[in-house]
Amino acid sequence: MTALKPATPRGGDPEAGDPKAGLLKGGARTALLDAARTALIAGEGDAEMAAIARGARLSTGLAYHHFGSKAGLLAAVVEDYYARCAAIANARYDAASWKGREQARTAAVLAFQLDDPFTATLMGPLGRTPAVTAAEAACTARLIERGAANIDNGQRSGELPAGLDPMLTGLLAWRVAPVRLRRRGVGGGAGPTPAARRRLDLHRRRAGQGAAGADKYREARAMTTGETRLTVKSQEHLYGGPAGRFKQKRTDAPAPQEQALEVFDRHGYVVLKGLLDTQTLGALKQDLHACLGPAGRNSFEGFKTRRAYALPAKPARLGVLAAHPAIMGFLKARLHDQPLLSAFLAINIGPGEAGQIAHHDDGFCQAPRPGPMQGLSVIWAIDPFTAETVATRVWPGSHTWASGREPGSDDPSARALMEPGDAIVFHGGFWHAGGANSTKDRYRLAVTVQYCAPWLRTHENMSLSVSPGIVAQLQDALPSLLGY
């Protein structure tokens, strides 16, 4: 069986002496942040990972490598914005009194907010996305704590009453001071339009209110911007989320290599090598072990095997396994560009476990075979897949078998040998089985992800397993995979 490695990113190969290699080593993150900021400003808060990567002259895969997801990149852009703001807020200002220093500090922060073009973008729809809201809350909390420390200094110098609560006063100053200073003309230059100034006022008043003030904020923002109604202009808009909540999104994903598709079509499966790095694997393994339940309930689950179902409801970083760009590319090429997540589970096979019966994952839909593909599955190797530690047994070409045929002793089979970070991608009608664990002391941890066509009922009921509150915090591809 042919094992394939991902293509070399367009940024260059350091070992080959590529002149772009330096960008990969030290400047890729900065280039992606700059490109993301530019794209978000131009798109009024909307930008796709592929467009951002093109703007940085890097591959989409490298963007996912650095930030994990679009949500991670958005959070990093917001954190960068507030880091630049904090650098101004934390600078030393020379004045004879505490009042003079804080007036200069506040004026400088306000000037930064008025002059930076990303401020208006952050106040728009971008500022209401879960990833941005969380990042912004953490950043503003640090700025408010800094303000509280400055107020404490003013109390120590005798210029402020000792009875003030520094934290509460810092929060009020963060929300009110920009409004007062703007009315005095602080900020320099032409600044934003009056409408943008009103939106900035609203944004600052919104700070600290959290989700409870979101509806009032939207109503006030609509009054100042004229966004009182939404007009559906096309069929695409109608099914693309006109309300702006849980918008269905097509995920940026690189197209699979032609050789990988040929192997998949011929054998029914292909092994993709090295999709996860060591650091990511370590974090995932820790999260997965924390999720595992008791031993299986039957011989198929395994009496010496521990499992964890409905992983979207578990730690958020596990989502990279369901929405990895390489896998999303396969889904788009062979199943559907808007598939559903049918099952997402961890399997930790213990020493002495017996082998599974042969099965195919789309058997629950009971469609005639062979026929159109109903599902696609992925098994991620978290631990090594060896002949001794339950490497999955596969029957090449079995996805083309007719209904009623099962693997027999005369049908050739193979073992899917994999290293941690590899993944086997296979047709939903492909016959396979977990092998026996013949070791005395070694476990084999893996994650199985199953997808189905959007017109089928999923194997796991994700609507019940994953609450809307959790869905709102997931990275972009996962809500659509869950049917949102």
For each residue, the residues with C-beta under 8 A, 3 or more apart:
1: 263 267 270 271 396 414 416
2: 259 263 270
3: 271 273 422
4: 257 259 260 263 270 271 272 273
5: 273 274
6: 61 272 273 274 275 326
7: 257
8: 12 13
9: 12 24 58 59 61 62
10: 57 58 59 62
11: 20 21 23 24 28 57 58 59 62
12: 8 9 16 18 19 20 21 23 24
13: 8 16 18 21
14: 17 18 21 24 25
15:
16: 12 13 21
17: 14 21
18: 12 13 14 21
19: 12 22
20: 11 12 23 24
21: 11 12 13 14 16 17 18 24 25
22: 19 25 26 27
23: 11 12 20 26 27 28 31 58
24: 9 11 12 14 20 21 28 62
25: 14 21 22 28
26: 22 23
27: 22 23 30 31
28: 11 23 24 25 31 32 56 58 62 66
29: 32 33 66
30: 27 33 34
31: 23 27 28 34 35 56 57 58
32: 28 29 35 36 52 53 56 58 62 63 66 67 73
33: 29 30 36 37 73 76 77 80
34: 30 31 37 38 56
35: 31 32 38 39 52 53 54 55 56
36: 32 33 39 40 47 52 55 73 74 76 77
37: 33 34 40 41 77 80 81 118
38: 34 35 41 42 55
39: 35 36 42 43 47 51 52 55
40: 36 37 43 45 46 47 74 77 118 121 126
41: 37 38 44 117 118 121
42: 38 39 47
43: 39 40 46 47
44: 41 121 124 125
45: 40 121 124 125 126 127
46: 40 43 125 126
47: 36 39 40 42 43 51 52
48: 51 52 70 252
49: 52 53 60 63 64 70 73 252
50: 53 54 60 252
51: 39 47 48 54 55
52: 32 35 36 39 47 48 49 55 56 63 73
53: 32 35 49 50 56 58 59 60 62 63
54: 35 50 51 57
55: 35 36 38 39 51 52
56: 28 31 32 34 35 52 53 63
57: 10 11 31 54
58: 9 10 11 23 28 31 32 53 62 63
59: 9 10 11 53 62 63 254
60: 49 50 53 63 64 252 253 254 325
61: 6 9 64 65 254 325 326
62: 9 10 11 24 28 32 53 58 59 65 66
63: 32 49 52 53 56 58 59 60 66 67 73
64: 49 60 61 67 68 69 324 325
65: 61 62 277
66: 28 29 32 62 63 73
67: 32 63 64 70 72 73 76
68: 64 72 317 320 475
69: 64 72 73 319 320 323 475 476 477
70: 48 49 67 73 74 252 475 476
71: 74 75 129 130 131 474 475 476
72: 67 68 69 75 76 131 475
73: 32 33 36 49 52 63 66 67 69 70 76 77
74: 36 40 70 71 77 78 126 129 131 132 135
75: 71 72 78 79 131 132 134 135
76: 33 36 67 72 73 79 80 135
77: 33 36 37 40 73 74 80 81 118
78: 74 75 81 82 122 132 135 136 139
79: 75 76 82 83 135 139
80: 33 37 76 77 83 84
81: 37 77 78 84 85 116 118 119 122
82: 78 79 85 86 136 139 140 142 143
83: 79 80 86 87 139
84: 80 81 87 88 112 116
85: 81 82 88 89 109 112 113 139 143
86: 82 83 89 90 139 142 143 146
87: 83 84 90 91
88: 84 85 91 105 108 109 112
89: 85 86 105 108 109 143 146 147
90: 86 87 146
91: 87 88 105 108
92:
93: 100 101 104 105 108
94: 101
95: 99 100 101 103 104
96: 100
97: 100 101 157 159
98: 101 102 153 154 157 159 160
99: 95 102 103 154 159
100: 93 95 96 97 103 104
101: 93 94 95 97 98 104 105
102: 98 99 105 106 150 154
103: 95 99 100 106 107
104: 93 95 100 101 107 108
105: 88 89 91 93 101 102 108 109 150
106: 102 103 109 110 173 177 178 181
107: 103 104 110 111 181 186 187
108: 88 89 91 93 104 105 111 112
109: 85 88 89 105 106 112 113 178
110: 106 107 113 114 177 178 181 182 186 187
111: 107 108 114 115 186 187 188
112: 84 85 88 108 109 115 116
113: 85 109 110 116 119 178 200
114: 110 111 119 182 187 188 189 191 192 200
115: 111 112 187 188 189 191
116: 81 84 112 113 119
117: 41 120 121
118: 37 40 41 77 81 121 122
119: 81 113 114 116 122 123 192 200
120: 117 123 124 192 196 199 200
121: 40 41 44 45 117 118 124 126
122: 78 81 118 119 126 127 132 136 203
123: 119 120 127 199 200 202 203
124: 44 45 120 121 127
125: 44 45 46 128 129 244
126: 40 45 46 74 121 122 129 132
127: 45 122 123 124 132 133 136 203
128: 125 132 133 214 218
129: 71 74 125 126 132 133
130: 71 133 134 472 473
131: 71 72 74 75 134 135 473 475
132: 74 75 78 122 126 127 128 129 135 136
133: 127 128 129 130 136 137
134: 75 130 131 137 138 473
135: 74 75 76 78 79 131 132 138 139
136: 78 82 122 127 132 133 139 140
137: 133 134 140 141 210
138: 134 135 141 142
139: 78 79 82 83 85 86 135 136 142 143
140: 82 136 137 143 144 174 207 208
141: 137 138 144 145
142: 82 86 138 139 145 146
143: 82 85 86 89 139 140 146 147 174
144: 140 141 147 148 167 170 171 174 208
145: 141 142 148 149 167 170
146: 86 89 90 142 143 149 150 170
147: 89 143 144 150 151 169 170 171 173 174
148: 144 145 151 152 166 167 169 170
149: 145 146 152 153 166
150: 102 105 146 147 153 154 170
151: 147 148 154 155 160 164 166 169 170 173
152: 148 149 155 156 166
153: 98 149 150 156 157
154: 98 99 102 150 151 157 159 160
155: 151 152 158 159 160 161 162 164 166
156: 152 153
157: 97 98 153 154 160
158: 155
159: 97 98 99 154 155
160: 98 151 154 155 157 164
161: 155 164
162: 155
163:
164: 151 155 160 161 168 169
165: 168 169
166: 148 149 151 152 155 169 170
167: 144 145 148 170 171
168: 164 165 171 172
169: 147 148 151 164 165 166 172 173
170: 144 145 146 147 148 150 151 166 167 173 174
171: 144 147 167 168 174 175 208
172: 168 169 175 176
173: 106 147 151 169 170 176 177
174: 140 143 144 147 170 171 177 204 207 208
175: 171 172 178 204 205 207 208
176: 172 173 179 180 204
177: 106 110 173 174 180 181
178: 106 109 110 113 175 181 182 200 201 204
179: 176 182 183 201 204 205
180: 176 177 183 184
181: 106 107 110 177 178 184 186 187
182: 110 114 178 179 185 186 187 197 200 201
183: 179 180
184: 180 181
185: 182
186: 107 110 111 181 182
187: 107 110 111 114 115 181 182 191
188: 111 114 115 191
189: 114 115
190:
191: 114 115 187 188 197
192: 114 119 120 196 197 200
193: 196 197
194: 197 198
195: 198 199 224 225
196: 120 192 193 199 200
197: 182 191 192 193 194 200 201
198: 194 195 201 202 224
199: 120 123 195 196 202 203 221 224 225
200: 113 114 119 120 123 178 182 192 196 197 203 204
201: 178 179 182 197 198 204 205
202: 123 198 199 205 206 217 220 221 224
203: 122 123 127 199 200 206 207
204: 174 175 176 178 179 200 201 207
205: 175 179 201 202 209
206: 202 203 209 213 214 217
207: 140 174 175 203 204
208: 140 144 171 174 175
209: 205 206 212 213 214 217
210: 137 213 214
211: 214
212: 209
213: 206 209 210 216 217
214: 128 206 209 210 211 217 218
215: 218 219
216: 213 219 220
217: 202 206 209 213 214 220 221
218: 128 214 215 221 222
219: 215 216 222 223
220: 202 216 217 223 224
221: 199 202 217 218 224 225 227
222: 218 219 225 226 227 228
223: 219 220 228
224: 195 198 199 202 220 221
225: 195 199 221 222
226: 222
227: 221 222 230
228: 222 223
229:
230: 227 242 243 244
231:
232: 237 238 242
233: 237
234: 237 238
235: 238 239
236: 239 240
237: 232 233 234 240 242
238: 232 234 235 242
239: 235 236 248
240: 236 237 247 248
241: 244 245 246 247 248
242: 230 232 237 238
243: 230
244: 125 230 241 247
245: 241
246: 241 471 472 479 484
247: 240 241 244
248: 239 240 241 338 480 484
249: 476 477 479 480
250: 337 338 480
251: 323 325 328 476 477 480
252: 48 49 50 60 70 325
253: 60 325 326 327 328 329 331 332
254: 59 60 61 325 326 329
255: 329 332 333
256: 260 261 264 326 329 330 333
257: 4 7 260 261
258: 261 262
259: 2 4 262 263
260: 4 256 257 263 264 270 272 330
261: 256 257 258 264 265 333 334
262: 258 259 265 266
263: 1 2 4 259 260 266 267 269 270
264: 256 260 261 267 268 269 270 330 334 425 426 427
265: 261 262
266: 262 263 397
267: 1 263 264 270 396 397
268: 264 394 396 397 398 399 400 426 427 429 430
269: 263 264 394 396 416 424 425 426 427 430 432
270: 1 2 4 260 263 264 267 424 425 426
271: 1 3 4 416 418 422 423 424 425
272: 4 6 260 275 326 422 423 424 425
273: 3 4 5 6 419 421 422
274: 5 6 419 421 422
275: 6 272 324 326 421 422 423
276: 280 281 284 320 380 420 421
277: 65 280 281 421
278: 281 282 421
279: 282 283
280: 276 277 283 284 320 421
281: 276 277 278 284 285 382 420 421
282: 278 279 285 286
283: 279 280 286 287 317
284: 276 280 281 287 288 317 318 320 321 382 447
285: 281 282 288 289 382 445
286: 282 283 289 290
287: 283 284 290 291 314 315 317 318
288: 284 285 291 292 308 318 346 348 382 445 447
289: 285 286 292 348 445
290: 286 287 315
291: 287 288 308 311 314 315 346
292: 288 289 306 307 308 346 348
293: 306 307 308 309
294: 306
295: 302 303 304 305 306 350
296: 299 300 301 302 303 304 305 306 307
297: 301
298: 301
299: 296 302 303 354
300: 296 356 357
301: 296 297 298 305 307
302: 295 296 299 305 347 349 350 353 354 356 434
303: 295 296 299 353
304: 295 296 349 350 351 352 353 437
305: 295 296 301 302 347 348 349 350 353
306: 292 293 294 295 296 348 350
307: 292 293 296 301 345 346 347 348
308: 288 291 292 293 311 314 345 346
309: 293 343 344 345 460 465
310: 313 314 344 345 460 462 465 466
311: 291 308 314 318 321 322 344 345 346 447
312: 318 319 322 341 344 462 465 466 470 471 474 478 482
313: 310 465 466 467 470
314: 287 291 308 310 311 318
315: 287 290 291 318
316: 319 473 474 475
317: 68 283 284 287 320
318: 284 287 288 311 312 314 315 321 322 447
319: 69 312 316 322 323 474 475 477 478
320: 68 69 276 280 284 317 323 324
321: 284 311 318 324 344 378 380 447 449
322: 311 312 318 319 327 341 344 449 477 478 481
323: 69 251 319 320 327 328 475 476 477 478 481
324: 64 275 320 321 327 328 423
325: 60 61 64 251 252 253 254 328 329
326: 6 61 253 254 256 272 275 329 330 423
327: 253 322 323 324 330 331 378 423 425 449
328: 251 253 323 324 325 331 332 477
329: 253 254 255 256 325 326 332 333
330: 256 260 264 326 327 333 334 335 376 425
331: 253 327 328 334 335 336 337 339 376 451
332: 253 255 328 329 335 336 337
333: 255 256 261 329 330
334: 261 264 330 331 373 376
335: 330 331 332 339 373 375 376 451 453
336: 331 332 339 453 454
337: 250 331 332
338: 248 250 454 480
339: 331 335 336 376 451 452 453 454 481
340: 451 452 453 454 456 458 481 482 483
341: 312 322 344 449 450 451 458 462 478 481 482
342: 375 450 451 452 456 458 459 460
343: 309 361 448 449 450 458 459 460
344: 309 310 311 312 321 322 341 447 448 449 450 460
345: 307 308 309 310 311 447 448 460
346: 288 291 292 307 308 311 445 446 447 448
347: 302 305 307 434 445 446 447 448
348: 288 289 292 305 306 307 443 444 445 446
349: 302 304 305 353 389 390 434 437 443 444 446
350: 295 302 304 305 306 353 437 443
351: 304 437 439 440 441 442 443
352: 304 437 438 440
353: 302 303 304 305 349 350 390 436 437
354: 299 302 436
355: 390 393 433 434 435 436
356: 300 302 359 433 434 435
357: 300 433
358: 393 395 406 407 431 432 433
359: 356 363 431 432 433
360: 363 398 399 428 429 430 431 432
361: 343 375 377 428 430 450 459
362: 365 367 374 375 428 429 452
363: 359 360 366
364: 459
365: 362 374 375 452 456 457
366: 363
367: 362 371 372 374
368: 371 403
369: 401 402 403 429
370: 399 400 401 402 429
371: 367 368 374
372: 367
373: 334 335 376 427 428 429 453
374: 362 365 367 371 428 429 452 453 456
375: 335 342 361 362 365 428 429 450 451 452 453 456
376: 330 331 334 335 339 373 425 426 427 428 450 451
377: 361 425 426 427 428 430 448 449 450 451
378: 321 327 423 424 425 426 448 449 450 451
379: 392 416 423 424 426 446 447 448 449
380: 276 321 422 423 446 447 448 449
381: 384 385 418 419 420 421 422 423 424 446
382: 281 284 285 288 420 445 446 447
383: 389 420 442 443 444 445 446
384: 381 389 418 419 420 444
385: 381 389 390 391 392 415 416 417 418 419 422 444 446
386: 389 391 417
387: 391 415 417 435
388: 437 438 439 442
389: 349 383 384 385 386 437 439 442 443 444
390: 349 353 355 385 434 435 436 437 444
391: 385 386 387 415 416 417 418 435
392: 379 385 415 416 424 432 433 434 435
393: 355 358 413 414 415 416 432 433 434 435
394: 268 269 398 413 414 415 416 424 426 430 431 432
395: 358 398 407 411 412 413 414 430 431 432
396: 1 267 268 269 412 413 414
397: 266 267 268 400 401
398: 268 360 394 395 401 407 411 429 430 431
399: 268 360 370 426 427 429 430 431
400: 268 370 397
401: 369 370 397 398 405 429 431
402: 369 370 405
403: 368 369
404:
405: 401 402
406: 358 431
407: 358 395 398 411 413 431
408: 411
409:
410:
411: 395 398 407 408
412: 395 396
413: 393 394 395 396 407
414: 1 393 394 395 396
415: 385 387 391 392 393 394 435
416: 1 269 271 379 385 391 392 393 394 424 432
417: 385 386 387 391
418: 271 381 384 385 391 422 423 424
419: 273 274 381 384 385 422
420: 276 281 381 382 383 384
421: 273 274 275 276 277 278 280 281 381
422: 3 271 272 273 274 275 380 381 385 418 419
423: 271 272 275 324 326 327 378 379 380 381 418
424: 269 270 271 272 378 379 381 392 394 416 418
425: 264 269 270 271 272 327 330 376 377 378
426: 264 268 269 270 376 377 378 379 394 399 430 432
427: 264 268 269 373 376 377 399 430
428: 360 361 362 373 374 375 376 377 450 452
429: 268 360 362 369 370 373 374 375 398 399 401
430: 268 269 360 361 377 394 395 398 399 426 427
431: 358 359 360 394 395 398 399 401 406 407
432: 269 358 359 360 392 393 394 395 416 426
433: 355 356 357 358 359 392 393
434: 302 347 349 355 356 390 392 393
435: 355 356 387 390 391 392 393 415
436: 353 354 355 390
437: 304 349 350 351 352 353 388 389 390 442 443 444
438: 352 388
439: 351 388 389 442
440: 351 352
441: 351
442: 351 383 388 389 437 439
443: 348 349 350 351 383 389 437
444: 348 349 383 384 385 389 390 437
445: 285 288 289 346 347 348 382 383
446: 346 347 348 349 379 380 381 382 383 385
447: 284 288 311 318 321 344 345 346 347 379 380 382
448: 343 344 345 346 347 377 378 379 380
449: 321 322 327 341 343 344 377 378 379 380
450: 341 342 343 344 361 375 376 377 378 428 459
451: 331 335 339 340 341 342 375 376 377 378 481
452: 339 340 342 362 365 374 375 428 456 458 459
453: 335 336 339 340 373 374 375 456
454: 336 338 339 340
455:
456: 340 342 365 374 375 452 453
457: 365
458: 340 341 342 343 452 461 462 483
459: 342 343 361 364 450 452
460: 309 310 342 343 344 345 465
461: 458 464 465
462: 310 312 341 458 465 466 482 483
463: 466 482 483
464: 461
465: 309 310 312 313 460 461 462
466: 310 312 313 462 463 470 471 482
467: 313 470 471
468: 471 472
469: 472 473
470: 312 313 466 467 473 474
471: 246 312 466 467 468 474 478 479 482 484
472: 130 246 468 469 479
473: 130 131 134 316 469 470
474: 71 312 316 319 470 471 478 479 482
475: 68 69 70 71 72 131 316 319 323 478
476: 69 70 71 249 251 323 479 480
477: 69 249 251 319 322 323 328 480 481
478: 312 319 322 323 341 471 474 475 481 482
479: 246 249 471 472 474 476 482 484
480: 248 249 250 251 338 476 477 483 484
481: 322 323 339 340 341 451 477 478
482: 312 340 341 462 463 466 471 474 478 479
483: 340 458 462 463 480
484: 246 248 471 479 480
